[in-house]
Amino acid sequence: MDETSKSFEKSHITKGKSFMGYFLLTNPLSISITAIFAVITFALTLVAVVLSQGFINIGDLGVMISGLLFGPITGFVAGGIGPFIADLVLYPPTALFTLVIKAIEGLLVGVIANPRKNYKKFNYRDIIAVVVGGLFMVFGYFIVELFIFGDPGWAFGELPFNFFIQFLTGVIGSIIFVRLWRKSIIEHFPQVFDKIFLDINIKE
């Protein structure tokens, strides 16, 4: 069977099972990786908040790295579930809003960075991805606190912390990560990413 036939066959098999060239969570390895990064994001959120007595939250670092390394599906699921569970422990009234905000943040980072096609070198897409995702988080919480909870004092009081701590920590930390390690991780573990990324030569 020639390469064209192989590509056609694989494309037919995977049709409807991927999004933007990223497999849906239908195989044990992709589910396990997503679960691991949900736990990492949960831990980053919970430990930082507890140790700082509520002043520092670095969970967005895990959300952004999930999207930059594995793309939009893992970014969406792990990025949403990890912080959601952390909020159930820390402050349940915001948990559902956190689920939506952080999941969309991870999705945006994964869609814009698109590591399946762009992982071989650090590029402007990575910077745009984490800035857009991070700003969505900052203003998402601001809108929830201001209009849904109806507490301007809370909304404006949290804004500097969300921007200068969560946003900047996530952006700077994730950019350092992708600049130093993403290419090496993907190239050294092809058996893992074969279950995450659809072959670059196959059109959906």
Secondary structure, DSSP 8 states (H G I E B T S, - for coil): --HHHHHHHHHHHHTTSEETTEE-S-SHHHHHHHHHHHHHHHHHHHHHHHHTTTS---HHHHHHHHHHHH-HHHHHHHHHHHHHHHHHHH-GGGHHHHHHHHHHHHHHHHHHH-HHHHTTS--HHHHHHHHHHHHHHHHHHHHIIIIIS--HHHHHHHHHHIIIIIIHHHHHHHHHHIIIIIHHHHHH-HHHHTTTB--TT---
